[in-house]
């Protein structure tokens, strides 16, 4: 009798359990049932700006690269782009497939119809520098709010840090190194505009704003007030009667900072090492020239 009783008990339990499982499967979201087969995976691939060192009052653009690395359609894509203190929103762009609205003073809310598996898209939003302190950096962050369950949600956010430009002073003197020892001693004269054609600030970073040029004074001195938060190289162009002297030899206060030459004819073009320029600072770059043999 005990086995029959156990059998009846199983007959009562099994149908109930199967029904519960069937009901549970029926109520699961379709994308959850399809997990591992057709799930999207939205990724903020990259966040960049078209200007690396914007200044107060200027407008620049942030570009957000998004891609669906999954194997299923994403459904509607929603992205929030933060506007940190020191920046402010302005009129969003239209006609790119994205629809963006200004969500108060702190963010843009942007939408895109869908990204199919493997598809990528670029979102561009404008920012205006308003009240950021020169020499500081501000972060811009883009965050995806997935419409469907994803295989990985740890890659839904990306950011970029933007340096706010100010000004600095870059100055120096071009002198004639009579004994060619790389040090300026008493009696070694400055070279005026008859020998030095100009001094320029060269920018090795293409997405920066800055630079400048100066004509030397009769005593060889020069000075440029320049934009900051970028790399500079000081370049000296002189007549072909000159060559650069040895650079970075001995006392930094009296040596020459020219370390390379790019050409000798029809004019001499010599340059310093690259250096980072920051707001409120002063940089001295001196140049010693010798008579070309």
N, C-alpha and C positions, 0 to 999 in steps of 0.2 A: 504493500500500500504506500510506502514512503516514496518509491520511485514514481508511481503514478501521480502522487501529489506534487512532486518536484516538477514533473512534466507539465502539469496544468499551470504551475506557477510560471514556468518559462513561456508557455503559450500566451499568458496574460501580459508578461513584461515585454517580450520581443516586439509585438506589433506597436505597443505604445512608444517604445524607444525609436523604432523606425519612423513612426509618424513624426516624432519630435525632431529627428534629424532632417526629415524632408521639409518640415516647416522652417527649421533653421536655415537650410540652404535656400529656401524660397525667399527669405527675408534679407539675405546678404546682398550687399551692393554688387551690381554686375561686374564692376571693375575689380572687386575683391575676389570674386569667383574666378576671374581671369588672371589673377596674380601670377606673374612669371611667364605669361604668354603675350599679352598685349598691353603692357603698362607703359605709360610715358615716363620720361626722366628729364624734366626741365632743368637746365643748368644756366647760371649766369657765367658765361665763358670768360668775359673780360669787360672791365669798365675802364674807359680812357677819356681823356679830355683833349680838345684840339689846341689848347694853350696850356703849357705846364706852369706858367707863372703869371696869372692874371692879376691886375691891380684894381684898386678902388674905382668903382664906377664903370668898369668894363664888363661886357657880356661875353661869356664863353659857352661852349657846348660840351656836354658829357654824352658819350656814346656807350650804350649798353649792348653787348653782343650776347644773344640768347640762342640756345639750341636744345632740341629735343633729342637726347641720346637714347631714349627708350625705343620700343618697338610698337608703340601704340599712339594713337592720336591724343593730343593733350587736352582737347576741349578748349574753351575760352581761356586765354592767358591774361592774368592780372598782375601788374608790376607796380610796386610803390618805390619811388625814387625820393630819398630823403633830401631835405634842404637844410643844412646845418647852420648854426649861428654864424653870421658874417657873410652869408649868401642869401639871396632871395629869389623867389620865383618870378617869372615874367611870362609873356605870351607863349604858350606851347606851339610846337609845329603841327601842321596838318598835311594830309595827302601822302602819308607814308605807309598807310595800312594800320597805323597805331592811332588810337584816340586817347588823348591825354587831357586831363582837367587839373586845375590847380586846387589842391586840397588844403586850403588855408595857407599859412605862411611857412609851413614846415615840410611839405611834400607835394609831389605830383602823383596822381593816380592814373595809370595808363592801362589800356586794354587792347588785345589783339584777338582776332577771331579764333585761331587755332594754329598749332604747329604739328604737322604730321611727323611721323617717325623719321629722324635724320634731318629735318628741316631746321634752318636757322633764320634769325631775323635780327635787325639792328634797330634799336630805339634811341632817338636823339632828343635830348631835353636841354633847354637853355638855362643858364644861371647868371645872375648879376652879382658882382662883388659889392657888398653894402655893409660897411662897418667892421670888416675883418681887419685884424691887426697885421700890418706889414711884417714879414718875416716869420709868421706863424703858418701852420698847415691846417686845412679843414678837410674832413672826410665826406665823400659822397657815397651813399650806399643804395644799391638796388636789390629789392627783395621780391621774389615770385610767390604768389599765393596760388598753389596748384588747384585746379578744378577737379582733378581726379586723383585717386590714390597713386602714389609714385613708388618706384622701387628704391629710390634714394632721395631723401629730402635734405640731406646735409650740404647740397650744392646749390640751393635755391637763393643764395645771397652772395653778392660780390661788391667790392668797394674799390675806390681809388682815393688817394690823398693829394690834395692840390695845395701848392705853396703860393702864398699871397706876396706879391712883389712890393718892394719899397724902393728906396734909393740908397746908394753908397757913393763914396768918392774913391776913384782910382787915379793915382798920380805917380809922377816919377821925374827923372832927369835923364837925358841922353848926353853922355860925355865922351871926350876923346881920351882913350886909354893910351897915353904916349909910350909907356914902357911895356904895355901888353901883358901885365901881370894879373888882370882881372879885378884889380882893386883901384878905387879912385883915391888918389893922393892929392895933396896940396899942389896947386899949379896945373892940374889937368883940367882943361876948360870944357864948358858945356858946348854942344854943337847946336847951332841955331837952324832956322829954316832954310838957310842956304845949303846945308848938308843933309838935314832930315826933312823929308817931304811930308810925312804925316805919321801919327800914331793912331792905331785903330784897335777897337775891341772886337774880337772875332768870337762868334757863338758856335760851338760844336754841336749843340742840341737844336735840331730843326724846329721843334714845336715850342720854342721859347720866344719871348719878345725882349729886345734889349740891344745892346751894342752902343756904338758911338765912335767919334773920331775927334782928334785935336791937332792943331798946328803947334809946334813947339815954340816957346818964347826964345828971344835971342840968347838967353843963358842956358837953353836946353831943357828947361822945365816944361811940364805939361800937366793938365788935370782934366778929368772927365767926371761929371756926375752921371752915374749910370743906374739903370734898372737892375734889380737884384733877384735872387733865388734862381740862379742859373750858373752855368760854367762860362768862364771867360778865358781867352788867351790874348795877351797884349802882343800886337804886331807892330814892328817899327820898320818903316820904309825909308831908306836913305839912298843917297847917290852912290854910284858904283865905285867910287874911290874908297869906300869903307867896307870892312868885314866886321863880324861880331868878335868880341874878345871872349876869353874863357868865361864860362858862366858858373855861378854859385861857388866861387873860390874864396874861402876865408870868411871874414866878417860880413854878415848879411847886411849890415847897415851901409857898407861901402862897396859891396861887390856888384857885379852885373847879373841881372835876372834873365837874360836871354840865353836859351839853352839849345836852340836849333835855328837853322837857316833854310829857307825854302827856295831862294833864288839869289843869284849874284849879278845877273845882267838882264835887262838894261838897268835895273836898280837892285839894291840889296833889300831883301825881305827876311827879317829875322824875328823870332818870337820867343815868348816866355813859355813856361809850363802852364797847363790849364789849372784854374783854381775856382773855387766856389765863392760867389759874391753874395753877401747877406745884408739885410737892411740895417742901416745905421753904422756900418763899419767903414774903415778907411784902409785901402790897400796901396802899398808903395812898390812900384815895379820900375827899377832903374835899368838903364841900358848902356853898356860900355862898347864903344866901337874903336877899332884899330884901323890904321891906314893899310889899305889892301896892297899887297906886294905884287 
